[in-house]
Amino acid sequence: MLTILGFAMIATFLVLIMTKKMSPIAALVLIPALFCVAVGQGARLGDYVIEGVGNLAPTAAMLMFAIVYFGVMIDVGLFDPVVRGILRFCKADPMRIVVGTAVLAAIVSLDGDGSTTFMITVSAMYPLYKRLKMSLVVMTGVAATANGVMNTLPWGGPTARAATALKLDASEIFVPMIPALAMGLLAVFVLAYVLGRRERKRLGMLTLDEALVRDAEPEAVTVGAGGGGGDRPRKSPGGGGAASTEETAGDRDADGADDEEEFQGLDPNRPTLRPKLYWFNAGLTAALLTAMIMELMPIPVLFLLGAALALTVNFPHMPDQRARIAAHADNVLNVSGMVFAAAVFTGVLTGTGMVEHMADWVVGAVPDAMGPHMAVVTGLLSLPLTYFMSNDGFYFGVLPVLAEAGAAHGVSPLEIARASLAGQALHMSSPLVPAVYVLVGMAKVEFGDHTRFTVKWAVLTSLVVLAAGVLFGIM
């Protein structure tokens, strides 16, 4: 019964957010509360929620201060050289822009933090997508899938969890997987190329100057002007009927300047830039990432200290510090609120025992004849299970059971552990991953739209990783 209700709860949640009947934050709270009552454990709802909040509180704290820290680093210009290089490559070609999105997301993903990747990628690429009227779900889908493949780095989380759960060395799991993961990343770049070609066919290919002029020129067309022609009538900047030539030209110049600034994404003349502190900020970021990799302190503590230090050094005056915090407050509130809402979902799913029954049912459904192929089975199961469950739930709850089943048929735990990483490209678009809300929130994309577009491509990428692992004899 709990198995059926668990799957029903997840299905109900996904249907409601994908059809936009409920917002993600409302669905994350109300749907599990309803199902908790349905299983006869409504009296314990408070306990489950508090436990879920307690488990996710460190993640929420980490995201809050990571957003502030990397927001400040974006403000002061730390990532401008990388962004300028990507933008020079992209020009105004939709195909190059989509490929550049994948490349930028993959590079920034080396830090092992999804929220950081999405903040930097969206900050750099969003203005380009808006300026050329490109599909924003293409940006979120490519960024999430690229980050999902790179999320398998030993300091990214899944590899460390698999190593801990099965008492293995993380390097023994990860290093042999590099060829398969490289194929997965190549698949993301091919996907970006294909989607970019599709966007180029839909929108055309322009130079940067042509893109700016094209958008500025229609402002001279007044409502109702000229019955024929191919130009779409637009309302004149003056607001009413026809505008004078001088007024239109003046508005066009102003709009063109504003559009060019927006097109650049990261304004090279913004007052928050701190070029004299560039190497301090680069060193601070390198030290922070090194401390994260070496696990010198808990990650939330590192980001808390880093954010405080970055604010103090770059903006020593209190009004400037308050302005920077206020500038990033929307992202902080949206993401932290979503994390705590997700705590209700995970708390009920775990506390009621639904997730355990679901895992047992899935493992029990594997035929005995598939025993010698448990590595492949694990890879296939990692797709839905890491999407519908947290990484903690899958790696600490399900993976040991799969490893035991594999051991009974002579499949080593190392092969099982490597196969379990295959589903990470899909996992990064799971509604239970806090960082995905940073992505869709900053890109102003509905979570349901992102899910509908991304899932099929993420599944395909995960299958490429799994197939490559089998072909290379890694699993």
Disulfide bonds with the S-S distance in Angstrom:
none
